[in-house]
Amino acid sequence: MIIKQFYSKSLPVIQATKDKHKGQIVSLQDLVMFCENLEKELKIQDELFEQQLQKHHRLAINKTKLLEQKYMHKTENSAAVDLAAGQARSSV
């Protein structure tokens, strides 16, 4: 899925680069320039995609930590209630 997202975002970049150079590639040097420009554009897209992926990964980790904290908080509260109930029973 992640690879599919990357390629779906890269294809318009490739097509735009091809359109930009359409009719201009008449020599090997033109072809080399086209490939270099395409490589630059794809590197930019790769960096943006990587940033998005890292952001998503951090959000997933933060969500997991919040769930763990909620669980720990509920467990601590439950233990405190059990302890208080036990103390109340023993003092009766």
N, C-alpha and C positions, 0 to 999 in steps of 0.2 A: 504494500500500500504506500509506504513512504517513497519507494523508488518510483512508483507510478506518479505520485505527486510531483516529484522532482522533474521527471520527464515531461509531464503535462505543462509545467511552468517553463521548461527549457525549449520546448518545441516552438513557441512563438518567437523566442529570441533567435533561434536558428533560422526560422523563416524570415524574420525581419532583416537579419544579416544577409541572407541570400537575396532578398528583394533589393536591399541597399546596393548590392554589388552586381545586380542583374544587368547584363549587357556590358559590364566593365571588365569582366574576366576574359582577356584576350591573350594573355601570356602567362608563363609559369610564375613570373613575379607577381602578377595580379592574383593568381591563385594562392600564392604564399601569403600575400597581404590579407586576402579573404579569410584564410585559415587562422592567421594570427588574430584578426579582429574577432572571429568567432570564438576562439579560445579565451580571449579577454572577457567577452560577454558571458561565456559559460562559467568562467571563474567567479565573476560578480554574482551570477545567479546561484552558484554553489555556496558562496559565502553567505548570501542572504538566506538560503535554505538551511544552512548549518545553524545560523543564528536562530531561525524559527524553531528548528528541531531542539536546540539547547533550551530555548525559552519554554517549549512544551514539556521537555524533560524536567526542568526545574519546577514547573507548575504541578506536574504529576508527583514529584517527590514531596513538594510542600503539602499537597492534598493528602498523601499517605501519612506524613508526619502529623497533620491535624487529626486524622482519623485515629492514629495511635494515641495522641494526647487525649482525645475524647474518651477512648477506651480506658486509658490509664486513670483518667479523672473519675470515670464511673466506677472503676474497680476500687479506687481509693475511697470514694464516698460510700460504696457498698460495704467495704471493710470497716469503715468508721461507724456506720449504722449498726452493723453486726456487733461490733465491740461495745457500743453504747447499750444495745439491747441486752447483751450478755451481762454487762455490769449492772443494769437495772434489775435483771432477774436475780442476780446473786445478792443484791442488797435487800431484796424482799424477803 
